[in-house]
Each structure stands twice: as structure tokens, then as C-alpha cells.
Amino acid sequence: MDIDFVVMWVDGDDPKWQAEKAKYTGKTDDRNAVNRYRDASYFRYWFRAVEKYAPWVRKIHFVTWGHLPGFLDIEHPKINIVNHTDFIPSKYLPTFNSIAIEMNIHRIPGLSEQFVFFNDDIFLLKPHRETDFFVNGNPCLYAMEKPLPVNHKAETWVHLALNDICIINQHFYKARVVKNHKGKFLNGRYRWQDNLRNYLLYRMYPDKFLGFNIWHGPAPMLRSTLALIWDKEPELMDNTCSHKFRDREDVNQWLVLWWQIVSGKFVPSKIDHVSMDIEKDMIDLICYEIENHTHHSICLNDTDPDLILSDINERIEASFQTILPEPSRFEKG
């Protein structure tokens, strides 16, 4: 079974990209703030981790506006440089909406049916097998139903999740889904607390799903699932991809993951991943997590546009250097 990786990257300091973005930028808020586009100095360790911890990957599709990291050897046979113009329909371009990009990745020429989607802030920390992501062609997922947080100050991501679950409930009837795939919603690979939650939410709310665990880690997907969602919801997908920046009306990659869950096209799996916000008072813990390989993967989430990252990035880079000191073959000699 061929498994590809897809990783998206943007160089927010590229003056040509900045000039293009400036033509469309309106009000700056949590949808298009600087932290959504700035590059971390330690991205080379993403490739080192892939080479060391997932050497079996068939191809890495590197998705870019057009700029490239200076360290990357684009001649490496496993690297496929994918410009937005190579796969995103022209009517959506240019786009500065990462959601519009990720909702079109099934169009990447040569992409395998089974692939793992990464943002550039998600790093492997331990060896992974193909079966950590796919078994018998189906993605390995943790089907934990969890009510979505709702309040009057909800950030954009909350709106996205609500949009996603609304679409799920339009296409799937919860009681039928659970009946047909009971062993995938109550499973020994889940924590007992999550099995109990799944059971109670089914008993109390048998008609509609209230949401699933929000996932910001390596995302195993089926190319055909994303294509199917486009077929089922063309107007919705077109509306999402027409937004130059993130919009609260969008749907995102969680829709793909959750669609795979409710359709039963997944294998129940125990997931060992941690997502951490990059903050000054978190840096010691972040470095500890990296240097001690505490989890199989980690997301280093850049959430504060006012935070000056130079010193923090230097410490994170030093921690990655501790565990991945050797340059990978993906780097220029």
C-alpha cells in the first residue's frame, strides 16, 4: 500500500507574497493575523523526523505558493514540489486561506489514495509504521464524540467545527451509524472515559452527533473521501474555497476526518499526540516534550501574533537538534 505525506508551507516574510496578499487583506483578526503565516526556523527538522521515523513514505508532496525553504533539496526523488497553481482551480487563486488549500489537496497530481496530511507545525517524535496511519486501506482514527464548545466569544475554529458537524448531521443519521458500526464507537483501543462518553451521548442524543475530538495532528485521509464531499456538497465547498482568507462560514479538514468516522471507513486506534501553544511560560515544557520523545507526535501551535518568537524558536530548534542532529537527505549538501 502506497502512503504519501502532504505538507503545506508558507514563507510569510517573502516580499512578493506579502505584496500579493496586501491586494486582498482587509481587517486583521484571528483569521488572517501574522501568526498564521510566519515561518518557524526549525522546519528542516520536519524532514529529518520523516526520514528517521517514517522512512517508508512513498512521496512527500510539498505544497507552496511558490517560495521554497533554502535548505530543501528539491531534486530528491521523494520530493514533489506542488504549486497552488498545479492543483487548485484558477477561480480560487490567489488564496491565502489555508482551508481552501487543504480542501483541494485531493487534486494533487499523482497523490496516493491513502495519504497523511500535515501542517508545517506538526512533527513526528517517534518511529511510525504504515499501520499507525492505515490498516487494510482505512485510516486509523480515534472516534471520540465530544460536544463542541460554544460561547459568545467563539474563535473562528469553533465556527468551522460547528459548520463541519452540521454537514455531518445532514448526511448521516447518528442512530443508524452507531448501530452499523457499534464496535468502532465502543472499542478497547479508546480510553474507558471516552467509551463511557460515547455511550452516554448516544443514549441522550441518539439523533445527532454533537461533535468529535478536535484534531490538530498528522491526519490520515482517503483521497476518495475528499472527492466525495465535493460531489455531495459542491456549493458549500465552492463557497469555502472562494474566501481569500479564513471565514466563519468555511468547513475544514475536520469534515473529512469526521466523514471517514461516521461512514465507518476507519480503524479504531489509540492516538499518542500532543498539541501545545507556543508561549513563553510553555517553552520549558515544549522542550522537555521534544527532547524526551514523550509522545509520538507534537503540534507547536503559533497562536499569539504579538509574541516575538526569535528566542523561543532558538530554544525549540536546539531541542530538535538534540534528537535529530544529522542532516537528512532532503537537505542540500
C-alpha positions in Angstrom: 0.0 0.0 0.0 1.4 3.4 -1.0 1.1 6.1 1.6 2.1 9.7 0.7 2.6 12.7 3.0 1.3 16.2 2.2 2.7 19.2 4.0 1.7 22.8 3.4 4.2 25.6 3.9 4.3 29.4 3.5 7.1 31.9 3.9 5.3 34.9 5.4 8.5 37.0 5.0 8.6 36.7 1.2 8.1 40.3 -0.1 6.4 39.1 -3.3 3.9 37.0 -1.4 3.4 39.9 1.0 2.7 42.3 -1.9 0.2 39.8 -3.4 -1.5 39.3 -0.1 -1.8 43.1 0.5 -4.0 43.4 -2.5 -6.7 41.4 -0.7 -6.1 41.9 3.0 -8.9 43.7 4.9 -9.4 43.8 8.6 -6.8 41.8 10.5 -8.2 39.4 13.1 -7.8 35.8 14.2 -8.5 34.7 10.6 -5.5 36.4 8.9 -3.2 37.5 11.7 0.6 37.3 11.2 0.9 34.1 13.2 -1.0 32.2 10.5 1.8 32.8 8.0 5.1 33.2 9.7 7.7 30.5 9.2 9.5 28.8 12.1 13.2 28.5 11.9 13.1 24.7 12.7 11.1 23.4 9.8 14.1 21.4 8.5 13.5 19.1 11.4 10.2 18.1 10.0 12.1 16.4 7.1 14.7 14.9 9.4 11.9 13.4 11.5 10.2 11.9 8.5 13.4 10.4 7.2 14.2 8.9 10.6 10.7 7.9 11.9 8.8 7.2 8.6 11.3 6.2 6.0 8.7 4.1 4.3 6.8 7.1 2.9 6.4 6.9 -0.8 6.3 10.6 -1.7 6.2 14.0 0.1 4.0 16.5 -1.7 5.3 19.9 -0.6 2.6 22.5 -1.1 3.7 26.0 -1.6 2.6 29.4 -3.0 5.9 29.3 -5.0 8.6 30.0 -2.5 10.9 27.3 -1.1 12.9 26.8 2.1 16.6 27.4 1.4 17.6 24.1 2.9 15.3 21.8 0.8 16.8 19.6 -1.9 14.0 19.8 -4.5 15.8 17.1 -6.6 15.3 14.4 -4.0 13.2 11.6 -5.7 10.7 11.6 -2.9 10.0 15.3 -3.0 7.2 16.6 -5.2 7.0 20.4 -5.3 3.4 21.4 -5.7 2.5 25.0 -6.5 -1.0 26.2 -5.7 -1.5 26.7 -9.5 -0.8 23.0 -10.0 -3.9 21.7 -8.3 -6.2 24.5 -7.1 -8.8 25.6 -9.6 -7.8 29.0 -11.0 -11.0 30.7 -9.9 -9.9 30.4 -6.3 -6.4 31.8 -6.8 -4.6 33.5 -5.4 -5.6 32.3 -2.0 -4.3 33.0 1.5 -6.8 30.7 3.1 -5.1 27.5 4.3 -8.6 25.9 4.4 -9.1 26.5 0.7 -5.7 24.9 0.0 -6.3 21.8 2.2 -9.8 21.2 0.8 -8.3 20.8 -2.7 -5.4 18.5 -1.9 -7.2 15.5 -3.5 -6.5 17.2 -6.8 -2.7 17.0 -6.4 -1.5 15.0 -9.5 0.0 11.7 -8.5 -1.3 11.7 -4.9 -1.9 8.3 -3.5 -5.4 7.2 -2.3 -4.0 6.9 1.2 -2.2 10.0 2.4 -1.3 11.8 5.7 -1.9 15.5 5.8 0.4 17.7 7.9 0.6 21.4 8.7 4.1 22.6 8.9 3.9 22.9 12.7 3.3 19.1 13.2 6.4 16.9 13.9 6.9 13.2 14.4 8.8 12.4 17.6 8.9 8.6 17.5 9.1 5.8 14.8 5.9 5.2 13.0 4.8 2.2 11.0 2.4 2.4 8.0 -0.2 0.7 10.2 -0.1 3.6 12.6 -1.9 5.5 9.9 -3.7 3.0 7.7 -4.8 -0.6 8.2 -6.3 -2.5 5.2 -6.5 0.8 3.3 -8.6 2.5 6.0 -7.3 5.5 8.1 -6.6 4.9 11.8 -8.7 7.3 13.8 -9.9 7.9 17.4 -13.7 8.2 17.3 -14.4 10.2 20.4 -17.6 12.1 20.3 -17.3 15.4 22.2 -19.7 18.3 22.4 -18.2 21.4 20.7 -17.5 24.4 22.9 -19.9 27.3 22.2 -19.8 30.8 23.7 -20.3 34.4 22.6 -16.6 34.9 22.1 -16.1 31.8 19.9 -13.0 31.9 17.8 -13.1 31.1 14.1 -12.1 27.5 14.6 -15.2 26.9 16.7 -17.4 28.1 13.9 -15.6 25.8 11.5 -16.2 22.8 13.7 -19.8 23.7 14.1 -20.1 24.0 10.3 -18.4 20.6 9.9 -20.7 18.8 12.3 -23.8 20.4 10.8 -22.8 18.9 7.4 -22.1 15.5 9.0 -25.6 15.5 10.6 -27.2 16.5 7.3 -25.8 13.4 5.6 -25.7 10.8 8.4 -28.3 9.7 11.0 -26.5 9.0 14.2 -28.5 6.1 15.5 -28.0 4.2 12.2 -24.3 5.0 12.1 -23.7 3.7 15.6 -25.9 0.6 15.0 -24.0 -0.3 11.9 -20.5 0.4 13.4 -21.0 -0.2 17.1 -17.7 -1.8 17.5 -15.9 1.2 16.2 -17.6 3.7 18.6 -17.2 1.5 21.6 -13.7 0.0 21.4 -11.0 -1.3 23.6 -8.4 1.0 22.0 -10.2 4.0 23.4 -9.9 5.2 27.0 -12.6 3.9 29.2 -13.7 7.5 29.9 -14.2 8.1 26.1 -16.1 4.9 25.7 -18.4 6.0 28.5 -18.8 9.4 27.0 -19.7 7.9 23.6 -22.2 5.6 25.2 -23.9 8.3 27.3 -24.0 10.8 24.4 -25.6 8.1 22.2 -28.2 7.3 24.8 -29.0 11.0 25.5 -28.7 12.3 21.9 -29.4 9.4 19.5 -30.3 11.5 16.5 -27.5 14.0 16.1 -23.7 14.0 16.6 -22.7 16.9 18.9 -19.1 17.0 17.6 -15.9 15.0 17.7 -12.5 15.5 19.3 -10.7 18.4 17.6 -7.6 17.1 15.9 -4.5 19.1 15.0 -2.0 16.3 14.3 -1.0 14.0 11.4 -4.3 13.4 9.6 -4.7 10.2 7.7 -7.1 10.7 4.8 -8.6 9.0 1.8 -8.3 10.9 -1.4 -11.7 9.5 -2.4 -13.4 10.8 0.7 -12.4 14.4 -0.1 -13.6 14.0 -3.7 -16.9 12.5 -2.4 -17.5 15.5 -0.2 -17.0 17.8 -3.2 -19.5 15.7 -5.0 -22.1 15.8 -2.2 -21.6 19.5 -1.2 -20.3 21.4 -4.3 -21.9 24.7 -3.3 -20.5 24.6 0.2 -17.0 23.6 -0.9 -17.1 26.3 -3.6 -18.1 28.9 -1.1 -15.3 27.9 1.3 -12.6 28.0 -1.4 -13.8 31.3 -2.7 -12.8 33.0 0.5 -9.3 34.6 0.2 -8.9 34.3 3.9 -10.4 32.1 6.6 -14.1 32.8 7.0 -16.5 31.7 9.7 -18.7 30.1 7.0 -16.0 27.7 6.0 -15.7 24.0 6.6 -12.2 22.5 7.0 -10.3 19.2 7.2 -12.1 18.0 10.3 -15.1 17.4 8.0 -13.0 14.9 6.0 -11.8 13.1 9.2 -15.3 13.1 10.7 -16.9 11.9 7.4 -14.5 9.0 7.5 -15.6 8.2 11.0 -19.3 8.3 10.5 -19.1 6.4 7.2 -17.3 3.6 9.1 -14.2 3.9 6.8 -11.7 3.9 9.6 -9.9 1.6 12.1 -10.2 2.4 15.8 -6.8 3.4 17.0 -5.0 4.7 20.1 -3.5 8.1 19.2 -0.5 9.4 21.0 -0.2 13.1 20.1 0.1 16.4 21.9 -0.8 19.9 20.7 0.9 22.8 22.5 0.6 26.5 22.1 3.9 28.4 21.8 4.0 30.7 24.8 6.8 32.0 27.0 5.6 30.1 30.1 5.3 26.9 28.0 8.8 26.8 26.4 10.4 24.6 29.1 7.6 22.0 28.8 7.7 22.1 25.0 11.5 21.4 25.0 11.0 18.6 27.5 8.4 17.0 25.3 10.6 17.1 22.3 13.9 16.0 24.0 12.2 13.1 25.8 10.0 11.9 22.9 7.1 12.0 25.3 4.6 11.5 22.5 4.6 10.0 19.0 4.0 13.5 17.5 3.7 17.1 18.6 2.0 20.2 17.2 3.7 23.5 18.0 0.8 25.9 17.6 1.7 29.5 16.9 -1.3 31.3 18.4 -0.1 34.7 19.6 0.5 37.3 16.8 2.1 39.7 19.4 4.7 37.2 20.6 8.3 37.7 19.5 9.5 34.3 18.6 13.2 34.6 18.0 14.3 33.5 21.4 11.6 30.8 21.7 12.4 29.4 18.2 16.1 29.3 19.1 15.3 27.1 22.1 12.9 24.8 20.2 15.5 24.4 17.4 18.1 23.4 20.0 15.8 20.8 21.3 15.1 19.3 17.8 18.9 19.4 17.2 19.4 17.3 20.3 17.2 14.5 19.0 17.8 14.9 15.2 21.4 16.1 14.8 22.1 14.6 11.4 21.0 16.4 8.3 18.5 14.4 6.2 18.9 13.5 2.6 16.1 16.0 1.9 18.5 18.8 2.8 21.0 20.3 0.4 24.5 19.0 0.9 
